Amino acid sequence: MTHFPEAPGLFSLPHGADEGITVSAGPTADGTAVTIRGELDIVSATYLRTCLFQAITACADGGRLALDLSQVTFCDSTGLNVLLLARRRALGEHHTMVITAAGPQVTRLLETTGAAPLFTGTARQLNSGENES
């Protein structure tokens, strides 16, 4: 995604057009918001991991990473593995990672694998776009 250097608070992420996804991130009152668009698969895994790790590093101490996956059109086990790896790293650095919104395909994958509670607590929150307070 094109990043907006003139906008205060946004930080630079590598460009991911060749990987089939775009990622944007910026600070929030309680941490960092990350919006991901496109397909999370083996092609985009390295790029996604790099972006999420940068977002974790940029997150304020003890802050929350809020992922918006509502525009993710596909996520396979490789994409899910990257999300789980990033969650583990975030927890190791004393951050929480939540998915504030997800499309039907991602929601189904998280529910089927039992990973949904790791990111939000309930499947209802994924479907409605509610976030954890």
C-alpha positions, 0 to 999 in steps of 0.5 A: 500500500502507498504510505502517507509520509505527510500523515503524522504517526504512520510508519513505513512498511515495505511495499507488497503489491507483488505479494498480492496484499497491502498492509497499512499501520498506524498508532492508536490511543491504545496501541497500533491498528493494522489493516490488511487487504488481499490474500494471505498465503505462501506468496504473501507470508514473508511480507506479512510477517515482516509488516506485522513484526514492524507493527509490533516493534512500533507498538507502544509498551503494553499496547494492543495490536488491532488487526482489520482483516475485513478486506482479506479475500483468502487465508490459508494455513500459511497465512494463519500460521503467520498470524499465530507467529505474530501473536506469539511475538506480540505476547512475548513483547507484552502486547495483545493482538486482536482481530477487530474485523474479518471477512467470512472466509477468514472467520470460517478458518479461525472458527474451524481451526479453533484459533478465533478465541486467541485473537478475539475471545468469541466468534461473534466479535469476528462476525460483527467487527466488535473489538475487545475492550 
